[in-house]
Amino acid sequence: MEETRVALLGVVVENPDSVEELNALLHQYKDYIIGRMGIPYRERKMNIISIVLDAPADAISALSGKVGMLPGVSCKAVYSKLPNE
C-alpha cells in the first residue's frame, strides 16, 4: 500500500464559469477527500474552499496543479509532516 499524507488544499474561485470543471475534478479524487468547506464571499464575488485529503503525495500534487490551472482559480497545498519527521 502506498504511503499517504494528509493535506489541505486552499482554493479561491474568482471565475464562476470554472465551478463546474472544479467540481468534476474533485469528483475524480473523491476517494481521497476527507472533508470540504466552502465559503461564499459575496461582497468580493468569490468563493473560498478548503479541501482536506488523505492521499498519496503525487495525487495531492496532481489535483492541486489541475485545480490551479482552471481560469480564475488559485490553489495551494499544505502538507502534514511525515510520521518519521
C-alpha positions in Angstrom: 0.0 0.0 0.0 1.3 3.4 -1.0 2.1 5.9 1.8 -0.4 8.7 2.1 -0.3 12.2 3.6 -2.9 14.5 5.0 -3.1 17.8 3.2 -5.2 20.9 3.0 -6.0 22.5 -0.3 -6.9 26.1 -0.2 -8.8 27.2 -3.3 -10.0 30.6 -4.3 -12.6 30.8 -7.1 -13.0 34.1 -8.7 -14.4 32.9 -12.0 -17.9 31.3 -11.6 -17.5 29.7 -15.0 -14.8 27.4 -13.6 -17.0 25.9 -10.9 -18.4 23.0 -12.9 -14.9 21.9 -14.0 -13.7 22.3 -10.4 -16.5 20.0 -9.1 -15.7 17.5 -11.8 -12.0 17.4 -10.7 -13.0 17.0 -7.1 -15.3 14.1 -8.0 -12.4 12.3 -9.7 -10.5 12.5 -6.4 -13.5 11.8 -4.1 -12.0 8.7 -2.6 -9.2 10.8 -1.1 -11.3 13.7 0.2 -12.0 13.7 3.9 -14.0 16.9 4.0 -14.7 20.1 2.2 -15.9 23.5 3.4 -16.9 26.3 1.0 -17.4 29.9 2.0 -19.1 32.3 -0.5 -17.7 35.8 -0.2 -20.4 37.7 -1.9 -19.0 41.2 -1.3 -15.9 40.2 -3.3 -17.8 37.9 -5.8 -15.6 34.9 -5.0 -15.7 31.6 -3.1 -13.1 30.2 -0.8 -12.9 26.4 -0.4 -10.9 24.3 2.0 -10.4 20.6 1.0 -8.8 18.1 3.3 -7.3 15.0 1.7 -5.6 11.8 2.8 -3.8 10.7 -0.4 -0.5 9.8 -1.9 1.6 12.9 -2.4 1.5 12.6 -6.2 -2.3 12.6 -6.2 -2.4 15.7 -4.0 0.1 17.4 -6.2 -1.8 16.4 -9.4 -5.1 17.7 -8.0 -3.6 20.9 -6.8 -2.0 21.5 -10.2 -5.1 20.8 -12.2 -7.3 23.0 -10.0 -4.7 25.8 -10.1 -4.8 25.7 -13.9 -8.5 26.5 -14.1 -9.3 30.0 -15.3 -9.8 32.4 -12.4 -8.9 29.7 -9.8 -6.0 29.7 -7.4 -4.9 26.7 -5.3 -2.2 26.0 -2.8 -1.5 22.8 -0.9 -0.3 22.5 2.7 1.1 19.0 3.7 1.2 17.4 7.1 4.6 16.3 8.3 5.6 12.7 7.6 5.3 10.4 10.6 9.1 10.0 10.9 9.8 13.7 10.8 
